[in-house]
Amino acid sequence: MTQKSTFQALKFILVLLIYSNETRLFIRSRRVVWSKKFLFLFLISLLLSFKGRIPSEKDIIFFVEEYCNDFYPDHNVKEVLFISIKQQRIYLLRHGHLVTSYPVSTSKYGLGGLANSKKTPLGLHKIAKKIGKGVPLRGIIKGGVYIGKKADLEHYPVTIEGDFVTTRLLWLSGLEPGKNSGVGKDSYKRRIYIHGTPEEGLIGTPSSHGCIRMTNHEIVELFKLVNEGLNVLILNV
C-alpha cells in the first residue's frame, strides 16, 4: 500500500470515529485519558500527511478544529491564526474556512518558551497588540515605535547583521500558564511577535530569534485581516 493510500485509509477511519455520536459523547466524557489517546492516533495520521505531502485546505481545517475542540474547549476557538512549524506556514481560519495563508520563518534555535532562549514558543496565544499602522514598507520598529529608518531587503537566503522588526508587528500573549505564560515562560514579556523582516530570502526556513517572521508585503495584508484578541495556535506539526 502506498503512503498516499495509507493516509487516505487512516483519515477515512478517523472521520467515521470522530463523527459518530458514540465517539463524540465519549470524547466529551470525563475519561480524558482516552480522549487524548484518540487524538494521538489522529495526530499520527496527520503527521504522515504533513511529512509526505503538502496538506490540503480540508486537512488543515479538520485538524485545527478537532485539536482546538479537544484541548481548548473553554476558549471557543472559531477564528484562529494557525502556525505550522514543520510547514513553516501561517493559516488564517475563520468559522470553518481557510481565509488565507503565508510562508513564515520561526526560530533557528528550535522550540520552547523559556526566557532568553531565542526559541519559538508553542501552544495557544492571542494577539495582544497590533503595532505599525502607517509605517512604510521596510520601516524599522524598535520598542514598538517606528524610528524613521528603513531596512535594506535581502532577497538571497543569507543572514544580515541585526535582528530587525519591520513594517508591522502582532505582539503575542500566551494563554497557557507554565508553557507560554507566567514566570520564566512568558511570550508577551519575551516580545514574541509576528512581524516583517528584511531577510525575506530566508522566509520558509527556520531563521528567526524566536519570533514568527513574514515578508513585508504579506505582514501588511495579514495586519489588515486580524484584530487584537484573535487566537494564535503554534504547533510542531
N, C-alpha and C positions, 0 to 999 in steps of 0.2 A: 504494500500500500504506500503511495507517495505521501510526502509531508502535507501537501495540499488536501488530499482526500482524508488523511487522518485528522487534520484540523477541522474539516467540514463535518466529519462524523462526530467528533467531540463536541463541537458547537451545537449540533442538532440535538444531541442527548441533553446537553445542559439547558438549552432553550426549553425543552419539554419539562425538565425538572423545575426550572425557575417559574414557569407559568402554570404549573399545576397548583390547584388550590391547597392540596395537602402540603406541598413544599413551602408555599407562601406562609401558611399557618405555622409550619414547623420552624421556618427561619425567624418568624416574629415571636416565637415562644421564648421561654426563659432558658432554653438549652443553648446558650451562646456558643459553647464549645463546638457543637455540631454545626451551628451556623457558620462558624469560622472555617470548619473543615470543608463544608460545601463550597464556600467562597474560594478556599485554597485550590480546590480542583478546577474551579472556573478560571482562576488566575493562571494556572499551569497551561490550560488550553490557549488562553490569550497570549501568554508569553511565547508559545510556539508560533503563533501568528506573527507577533512582533519581530521575532528572530528571523523568520523565513521570508517575510514579505512586508510591504507597507500596509498597515491596517486600513481597512475601508472606513468610510464615514459611519456605516452601521456598527462596525466593530467598536469604534471609539465611543459612540453614543451609548451603546448597550453596556460596555464596560464601566464607563463613568457613572451612569445612572445606578447600576447594581452595586457598585463599590460604595457610592455615597449613601444609598439606602441602607446598606448593611452596617457601615462603620460610622456614619454621621446622621442617624435618623432624626436627631433633635434639631439639626440645622436646616432642614427643609431645603436642600440644595437643588433649586430649579434652574439656576443660572450660574455658570462656573467657568473660570479660566483653568483649563487642564494643561499641565506641563508634563510632557513625557520625556524623561531623562534619556532613555535609550533611543528614542526617535529624534531627540533634540528639536522638539517642536511644541508650539503652544496652540491650543484649540479653544475657541470661544463657543461654548454650548449654551443654548437658551431654549428652555421648555421643549427638550427633546429634538432640537435641530442644531446642526453644526452651522454657525454663522460664518466663521472664517477660521483660518489657521495660518501660522507663520513659522519659519525656521528660527531657532534661537541658539544661544550658547550658554550652557551652565558652567559650573566651576571646573577648572582643570585640576583642582586639588581633591575632587571627589564630593561625597555627600555627607552631610552632618549638620548639627545645629549648634555646636559649641562656639562660644565667643572666640574671636581671633583665629578661627580655624581656616578661614577663607573657603569654606565648603558651602555648597548649596543645601539649604535645609529642606527636609521632606515634610509631607503632611498638609493639613488644611490651614490656609491663611485667608486673610481678607485684604482688600485694598484699603489701607488706612488714609492715604493721601495721594492726590494727583497733583503733580508739580510740573510746571514748564509751559503752561498755556501761553502762546505768543512768542515763545523763544524760537529764534530762527533755526533752520536745519544746521546741525553740527555745533550749535551753541553749547558751550561748556557750562555745566551746572555744578556748583560746589556748595555743600551745606544747604541745598535746596534753593540756591539763588543763582541766576544767570550772571556770569561775571563779565559779560560783554565781549568775550572772545570766542572764536570758532576753532574747532579742531580740524586738522587735515585728515581726510579719509585715506585709509589703506585698503585697497581692493585685493591685494595679494594676501595669502594665508600666512602672514608674519606678525609677530608681536611688536608693538611700538612702545616707546617709553611713556610711562604714566598710565594710570587706570582711569580714563576719563568717562564721566557720565555726560551724555549729550542729548539735546533736543527735548526729550520728555522723560519723566520717570513716574512709575507707580510704586509707592512705598508700601511694602507688605508688613502685616502684623500677624503673628502666629496665633492660632486658636486652640492649640493642643499643649497644655501645661506639661513641662518636663521634656517636651520634644522640640517645640519651636517657640515656646513662650515661658517666661519665668527666669529665675536667676541662672545665669550662665548659659542659657539656651534661648535667647530672645531675638527673633528675627527682626523685630522693629528696632531694638537697640543696636543690633548689628548693621542696621541700614541695608537690609536686603531689598533691592529694587528690581523691577522690570524696567529696563532703560535702553536708550540708544547708545551706540558705541562707534568710535572712529575705526575700529578694527573689523570692518564689515567683511573682509576676506576670510575671517575665522568663524563667521556665523555658520552654524550647523555642526560645529565640533566643540567639545568642552574647552573653554579658553578663558573663562572669567575668574574673578577673585571671590566668587560666592553668589553674585547677583545673576539675573537672567538677562542676557543681552539680546538686542534686536537691531536690525538696520534702522537708520534714522527715518526713512520714509514710512516704514511699517510701524514703528512705535507711534508715529503721529496718527496713523489710521486707527490703531488699537486704542489709543488715548481717547479718540472721539466716540468709540463704541462702548466704553465701560464707565461705570460710576464708582465712587467711593462706597465701600461696604460690600462690593462684589466678592464672592468666594473665589479663592485660588487654590487649586489642588496640585501639589507637586509629588509625583510618584516615580519610583525607579522601575518603570516599565517602558 
